[in-house]
């Protein structure tokens, strides 16, 4: 929620061609129930799913020197999941924009298990170009999750730059073959 609110505040006085909806959903882990109802109400042209994901830079995971996902390395763009395939053009837009503006990101394509609201959203009606942007969190789903402020700030910067680029032509191109 903090990420979406921060981005919305940053864009409040910025000229861009979009109508933005920020939705906080419930019951992702038990059937994506909040996403199912929200996508019907919003009916988005594009969806950017924001979430936390487990960092693997702790003992007992991959080991710090081999960590796939670590805090302080930037937000994570997911290229493939077991439950959805994010829109490759939208994913590339995120990767290219991050590169152009020196924003550190991590890329994930490991067929992650678990739930994401994007699994429901990307199948809505004729399909919605969807991407999942995650912040790595140590000890996720516990009472003391830890994230790195630089990952949060990088995600804000990336989202603001992406949203400013999403004009009608760009959105149309996301689904053009």
Secondary structure, 3 states (H helix, E strand, C coil): CHHHHHHHHHHCCCCCCCCCCCCCCCCHHHCCHHHHHHHHHHCCCEEEEEEEEECCCCCCCCCHHHCCCCCCCCEEEECCECCCCCCHHHHHHHHHHHHHCCCCEEEECCCECCCCCHHHHCCCCCCCEEEEEEEEEECCCCCCCECCHHHHHHHHHHHHHHHHHCCHHHHHHHCCC
